Amino acid sequence: MEKPAWRLRASRYVVDSPYMRLRVDEVELPNGTIVPNYYVRESDGFVTVLALTPDEQVVLVRQYRYGSDSIHLELPAGMLAEGEDPRDCAVRELAEETGYGVERCELVAQYFPEPVRSRARAYVFAAWGARKAGEPNPDPTEHLEVELATLPQLRAMLAGGTIDAGSSIAGAYLALEKLRAL
């Protein structure tokens, strides 16, 4: 398929904060149709990390999410800082959210979580040798508890809907595929 030529006619930011950057574009489609309010969320992307302890337990976080106004069980994850290497972000986020450090951390997949509205990529990491190295140091908006689960428990949580955040579902299945291949 040939990439269609959408033409940008105008653009302005409607939200520009540390938590979200949202712009509204006016675009002209190849057939001449004008779309006056095409919203695009700008982000450098985020990481998700499936970290295994030496006895093969998965490090998880249970946390409150304001957007859904509910508590979710998730893999540790976080937004990339501007110019940050995704692997460095994965190690940093794991330490900040859980207090765990790892011996090895590898990229297992990347994907576009919302290509209709963003160029942001999601980077999925698997990490081995996770050990408690300190206390969590979460961001002010993060209210979380650390939990451990065996790999069979993780699979059951995924299949049963206990883990219900899309990025954790995608990240866990992608990382489990990598682990199965080893």
C-alpha positions as CSV (number, residue, x, y, z in Angstrom):
1,M,0.0,0.0,0.0
2,E,1.3,3.4,-0.8
3,K,1.2,6.0,2.0
4,P,-1.6,8.5,1.4
5,A,-0.6,12.2,1.3
6,W,-2.4,13.9,4.1
7,R,-1.6,17.6,4.2
8,L,-1.2,19.5,7.4
9,R,-3.0,22.9,7.1
10,A,-2.8,24.1,10.7
11,S,-1.8,22.9,14.2
12,R,-2.0,24.1,17.8
13,Y,-1.4,22.6,21.2
14,V,-4.5,22.3,23.4
15,V,-2.7,20.6,26.3
16,D,1.0,20.9,27.1
17,S,1.8,19.5,30.5
18,P,4.3,17.1,32.0
19,Y,1.5,14.4,31.9
20,M,0.2,14.9,28.4
21,R,0.9,16.9,25.3
22,L,-2.1,17.1,22.9
23,R,-2.3,19.0,19.7
24,V,-5.2,19.5,17.3
25,D,-4.4,19.5,13.6
26,E,-6.4,20.5,10.6
27,V,-5.6,18.1,7.8
28,E,-6.6,17.8,4.2
29,L,-7.1,14.3,2.9
30,P,-6.0,13.2,-0.6
31,N,-9.6,13.4,-1.8
32,G,-9.9,17.1,-0.7
33,T,-11.8,16.4,2.5
34,I,-10.8,18.8,5.3
35,V,-10.7,17.3,8.8
36,P,-10.7,20.4,11.1
37,N,-10.1,18.6,14.5
38,Y,-7.7,15.7,14.2
39,Y,-6.2,15.2,17.7
40,V,-2.7,13.8,18.1
41,R,-1.1,12.9,21.5
42,E,2.6,13.5,21.5
43,S,4.8,11.2,23.6
44,D,8.2,9.6,23.5
45,G,6.5,6.4,24.5
46,F,6.7,4.1,27.5
47,V,8.2,0.9,28.7
48,T,6.8,-2.2,30.4
49,V,9.0,-4.7,32.2
50,L,8.4,-8.3,33.2
51,A,11.1,-8.8,35.9
52,L,11.8,-12.3,37.2
53,T,13.4,-13.0,40.6
54,P,16.0,-15.8,40.8
55,D,13.2,-18.2,41.9
56,E,11.1,-17.1,38.8
57,Q,8.6,-14.9,40.5
58,V,7.3,-12.0,38.5
59,V,7.4,-8.5,40.1
60,L,4.1,-6.8,39.8
61,V,2.5,-3.5,41.1
62,R,-1.0,-3.0,42.3
63,Q,-1.8,0.7,41.8
64,Y,-4.6,3.2,41.7
65,R,-5.3,4.8,38.3
66,Y,-7.1,8.1,38.3
67,G,-8.4,7.8,34.7
68,S,-10.3,4.6,35.5
69,D,-10.8,5.5,39.1
70,S,-9.9,1.9,40.1
71,I,-7.0,-0.2,41.2
72,H,-5.1,-2.3,38.7
73,L,-2.6,-5.1,38.9
74,E,0.1,-4.4,36.3
75,L,3.7,-4.9,35.2
76,P,6.0,-2.1,36.3
77,A,5.9,0.5,33.5
78,G,6.5,4.2,32.9
79,M,6.9,7.0,30.4
80,L,10.2,7.7,28.6
81,A,11.9,10.9,29.5
82,E,12.9,13.1,26.6
83,G,16.0,11.4,25.0
84,E,16.0,8.5,27.4
85,D,17.1,5.1,26.3
86,P,14.2,2.6,26.6
87,R,16.3,0.1,28.5
88,D,17.5,2.7,31.0
89,C,13.9,3.7,31.5
90,A,12.8,0.1,32.2
91,V,15.5,-0.3,34.8
92,R,14.7,3.1,36.3
93,E,11.0,2.5,36.4
94,L,11.4,-0.9,38.0
95,A,13.6,0.5,40.7
96,E,11.3,3.6,41.3
97,E,8.1,1.6,41.5
98,T,9.3,-1.6,43.2
99,G,12.8,-1.1,44.7
100,Y,14.0,-4.0,42.6
101,G,17.2,-4.1,40.6
102,V,18.0,-6.7,37.9
103,E,21.1,-8.5,36.6
104,R,19.9,-8.5,33.0
105,C,17.3,-6.6,31.0
106,E,16.5,-7.2,27.3
107,L,14.1,-5.6,24.8
108,V,11.7,-8.4,23.7
109,A,9.2,-6.3,21.6
110,Q,8.0,-2.9,20.7
111,Y,4.7,-1.8,19.3
112,F,2.5,1.2,18.6
113,P,-0.2,1.2,21.3
114,E,-2.4,3.8,19.6
115,P,-1.2,4.5,16.0
116,V,-4.4,6.3,15.1
117,R,-3.5,9.2,17.5
118,S,0.2,8.9,18.3
119,R,3.7,8.1,17.2
120,A,4.6,6.8,20.6
121,R,6.1,3.3,20.9
122,A,5.7,0.9,23.7
123,Y,8.9,-1.0,24.6
124,V,8.6,-4.4,26.3
125,F,11.5,-5.7,28.4
126,A,12.2,-9.0,30.1
127,A,14.5,-8.8,33.1
128,W,16.2,-11.6,35.0
129,G,17.8,-11.7,38.5
130,A,15.4,-9.2,40.1
131,R,16.3,-8.6,43.7
132,K,15.1,-6.1,46.2
133,A,17.8,-3.4,46.1
134,G,16.1,-0.5,48.0
135,E,12.8,1.1,48.8
136,P,10.5,2.2,46.0
137,N,10.5,5.9,45.1
138,P,7.3,6.4,43.2
139,D,6.2,9.6,41.5
140,P,3.8,11.8,43.5
141,T,0.8,10.5,41.4
142,E,1.7,6.8,41.9
143,H,0.1,5.0,44.8
144,L,1.1,1.3,44.6
145,E,2.0,-1.9,46.3
146,V,4.5,-4.5,45.1
147,E,3.4,-8.1,44.7
148,L,5.1,-11.2,43.5
149,A,3.5,-14.0,41.4
150,T,4.7,-17.2,39.9
151,L,4.7,-17.6,36.1
152,P,1.6,-20.0,36.3
153,Q,-0.2,-17.4,38.5
154,L,0.7,-14.6,36.0
155,R,-0.8,-16.7,33.2
156,A,-3.9,-17.3,35.2
157,M,-4.2,-13.6,36.0
158,L,-3.9,-12.7,32.3
159,A,-6.4,-15.3,31.2
160,G,-8.9,-14.5,34.0
161,G,-8.8,-10.7,33.6
162,T,-7.2,-9.9,37.0
163,I,-4.6,-8.1,34.9
164,D,-6.7,-5.8,32.9
165,A,-4.5,-2.9,31.7
166,G,-3.8,-3.2,28.0
167,S,-0.1,-2.4,28.1
168,S,0.4,-5.0,30.9
169,I,-1.6,-7.6,29.0
170,A,0.4,-7.0,25.7
171,G,3.7,-6.7,27.5
172,A,3.2,-9.9,29.6
173,Y,2.2,-12.0,26.6
174,L,5.1,-10.7,24.5
175,A,7.6,-11.3,27.3
176,L,6.2,-14.8,28.0
177,E,6.7,-15.7,24.4
178,K,10.3,-14.6,24.7
179,L,10.7,-16.7,27.9
180,R,9.1,-19.7,26.3
181,A,11.6,-19.5,23.4
182,L,14.6,-19.6,25.7
